[in-house]
Amino acid sequence: MEFKKKRKIEAVVMEKGDSPVRRWEDLDINILVTILLSFDLFQLIYAIPQVCRAWRLACCDPLLWKTLDLSVLQSNFIRLPLKRYVYVDSPSEKKLTGLLNICLNLSRGNIQTLIFHTNLYVNDNQLTFAAERCPRLKRLVMPSWNKIKKRTMCRAIHIWKDLESLTMPSINNPARVIEEIGRSCQKFSALKFMGTCDMLFASALASFLPNLEVLSVRCTVLSKPALAIILEELKKLKVLNISHCIIIEDPEDPPLELMNILTELDESILEKASRLDKFLTCMSDSCIMCQRALNDQGFMRWYKYEEDLWKVDEVKSLAV
């Protein structure tokens, strides 16, 4: 009798050819998550969760959401001569809103690194939503925020108590944002600034981020007095990248084409920089990036050059 019952049970779990029936949803979740790590973002959020409930659950695993890399996504936009200087069409904004909604729901608050493309223009509502759903964020790469108000950015930074690293776009009078970082982000240690490094910027760093350890201001305009403030006042600075910068003698100089541009650093600057672990510079006439920075007058038009060139940084921890 027991023999017949055993045969009956085996018949339920066997197919023709004596092969065991294996269901995808029965696959060990750790093995499944390891497999899912090889899929790209769009497969992960649009295709995989539709297979079954177990696979959707696997798509929420924290291992898959340490980083949300949106550098593959760009807005459909038009550059304008008016304030904010960009118009983004409605379908692009809706696409980004939908994508953020799916990703941030699946991630369940586990995202620690958030990367936006330099031509992906996020608005106030989208940034606020991202801040609320990524409270554990440690690194933000955001090379443009034309459509974001400073107060919105400051509110987001206030939420990101664990923020350690920021790639920050060009912004008029960045002191307010830097002050909020200093007030809210006690672990903050690394900054990449993609705008003009003047006296106001350097003074804000000295006042609000005295514990900064890593700073990159590559491919921009940098005044010698601002550089001196950074080297003198940021006592805990270990790494400074000023590669391909247009270094000017006087911040009150006339337009760039009439400015006194330095061709080498003098002994006073080199002496101040000698305490650093790494001081990265490049001021070569033969360097193509130095030539591009000069041609763009210290405000790089990244869209003119190789795709993903904006991701490059001589400081590996700040590269994308």
N, C-alpha and C positions, 0 to 999 in steps of 0.2 A: 504494500500500500504506500509506504513512504517513498519507494522507488518511483511509483507512478506520479506522486505529487512533485517530486524533484524534476522529473521529465517535463511535467506541465509548466513548472516555473521556467525551466530552461527554454521552453518553446516560446514564452512571452518575450524573452530577452535575446532571442536568436533570430537571425534572418536567414534567407536562403543562402546556401553556401557556408552555413555554420559560422557566420561572422557576428560578433556581438553588436547590438544596436548601441551606437554612441551618439548622444545628443550634444549639440554645441553648447547648450546652456549648462551642461554638466562639467564642462572643462574647468579645471582648477583656476580660480580667479587670479592667483599669482602668476601662473603661466600666461593667462590671457592678457594681463596688464603688461607683462614683458613683451608680448607680441604687439600690443597696441602702441608701445613706445616708438615703433618703427613707422607708424602711420603719420601722414601730415595732418595739419589742423582741420582742414575741411572734411577729410575722411572721418576724422575722429568725432566731429560734432554733427555731421549730417548723415553719414551712412551707418557707422557702427552702432549707434544707440537704437536704430530701427530694427536690428536683427531680433532681439528678444530682451526681456526685462533684465536678465542676468548680465547681458552685454552692456546695457545702459548703466547698470550699477557699476560695472568695471570701468566705464568711462568717467566715473566720478572719483576714481582712486587718486589720492594726493600726489602719487608719483608722476602722474600725467600732467599735473597742473602746477608744478613748481615755477614754470615760465609760460607766460602767454605772449607769444611772438607774433605781433601783427605787422611786422615789417614787410610781409608779402602783399599787404593790402594798401592801395592808394585811393585817394578821393578823385572824383572827376571835378576839376575846379578850373576857374579862370582867374588869372592874376589881375588885380585892379590897382589904379593909382591912388585910391582912397584909403582911409584908415582901415586897418586890419588887412588890406591889400589882397584879399582873396574872396572869391565867391564859390561856394560848393553847392552843386545841384542837389535837389531833394532826394533822388534815388540813391545817391552816394551816402547821404546822411542816414536814410532809412536802412540801407544795407549794413552800415556800421552799427547802428542801434540794435538791429536784429542779431548780428554776430556777437556783440557784447552781451546781450541778454542770454543767449544760449551758452556761451563760454563761461560767464560768471555764475550761471546757475549750476552748470556741471562741476565747476571747480570748487564750489562749496566753501569759498573763503580761503582756499589754500594757495593762491597765487602769490609768489614772492618776488617775481621779476615780471614787469610789464613793459613791452617794447612797442612803440608806434613808429610807423614809417615817417620820414621827413615830409612826405606829401600826403599824409593822412591827417586831415584837419578835424580835430575833435572839438565838439561844442561844450558849453557849460553843463548841460544836462547829462551828456555822455560821460564827462569826467567825474561829475558828482556820483553818478551811478557806479562807475568803476571804483571810486574811493570807498563807497559804502560796502561794496561786495569784495573788496580786496584789503581788508583792514590789516593784514599781516605783511603788506608790501615792504620789501627791502630795497629794491632797485627799480627806478623809473627812467626809461629812455624816451624823451619827448622833445624832439628837435624843433617842433613848431606848435604854437598855441595861439594863432591869429584870432581864433573864434572864442577864446576863453578870457574872461575877465580876471583881473588880478585877485579880486576878493574870492572868486570861485576856486582859483588855484590855491589860495591860502587856506580856505576851508578844507580842501582835499588834503593838503599837507598836514593840517591839524589832526586829521584822522590817522594819517600814516605815522604813528608814533615810532615804528620800527625802521623807518626809512634810513638807509645807509648810503645810498648812491643815487645821484640824479644827473642825467644829461639834460641840460637846460638850454632853451633857445634864446635867441636875441630878444631883449625886452627893454623898453625904455624904463630907466630908473628901477633896476631889479632889487633895490634895497628892501622893499616891503616883503617880497617873496623870500629873500635870504634871511630876513629877520624872523619870519615865521618858521623857517627850517631850524634856525638856532633855538627858537622857543619850544618847538614841539618835538623835534627829532634828536633825542639825546645821543643816539648811536651814529649820527650822520658823520661820515668821514671822507667821502669822495665826491667831487663835483667836476663835471665837464660843462664848460660854458661856451656856447656857439655864437657869441656876440662880442661887441667891442669891449675890451678890458680897459676901462678908464679909471680915473681917480675915484669916482663915486662907487664903482663896482669893487675896487680894491679896498676902499675904506669900509664898505658894508661887510666884506669878508672878515676884515680885521675886527670889526665891532661885534658881529653876530655869530661867526663861525671860527673862533680862535683855535678850536681843536681839529680843524680840517687837516687831513693827512695826505690826500691825493688831489691834485688840481691839474686840469688840462684846459688850456685856452688856445689851442692850436688853430692855425689858419685864420687869424683875425688881427685886428689892429690892437696893439698893446703899447701903452705909453711907458717910457722909462721910469717916471715917478711912480706909476701904478705898480710896476714890477718891483721897485724898491720897497714899497709898502708891503707887498705880498711876502717878500723875502725877509723883511725885518719884523713884521708883526705876527705872522703865522708861525709861531714858535714850534708847533708840533708837525709842521709840513715835512713830509718825507719825499714826496715825488711831485715834480713840477714839469709839465710839458708845455713849452712855448714854440714847438716846431712850426716852421713855415709862417710865423707871425710877422707882421709888418710892425717893426718896433720904431716908434717915433720919439724924438728927443723931448719935445714939449707938447703937452696935451692941449695947449692953447694955440697950436699952430694953425695956419689957414688950411683950405681944402687939401686932400691927400696929395694931389699932384704937385703941390707947392711945399709940402712938409719936408722936414729934415729927417729922412729915413736912415736909421743906423745900418751899417753893413757888418758890424761886429759888436760884440758886447765888451764894455770896458772892464778894467780890473776891479772896480768897486762892486759891480754886479756879480762878477765871477767869484769874488771873495765872499760875498753874502750867500751865494748859492753853494759854496763849498761844503756847508754843513748838511746838505740834502743827501739822501741815499741815491736819488736819481734826478738829474737836471737835464732834460731832453730839449735840444735846440737844433735848428737847421736854418741857416741864413745864406744859402748858396744860390748864386746866380744860375747855376746849372740844374737846380732842383725844379722839376716840373710843378710840384705843389707850391713851392715858393713863388713861381711865376704866376700860377693861377690865382693865388691869394692877392698878389699885386695887381693883376689884371682886373680882379673883382673888387679892388679897393678895400680889401679886408672884410668883405661881406660875401662869403662864398655862395655862388649860385650853383648848388649841388646838382640841380636838374640838368645842367649843361654837360656834365661829365659822366664817367662810367657809372652804371647802375651799382648801387650799394657802396659807392666811394665814401659817402657820408658816415658809414659805419666804422671806418678805419680810425684807429688811434694807436699811437706809439706806446701808450700805457695799456697793457693787455686787459686789465680789469675794467677798462672803460670802452673797449672795443665791443662791437655787437657781432 
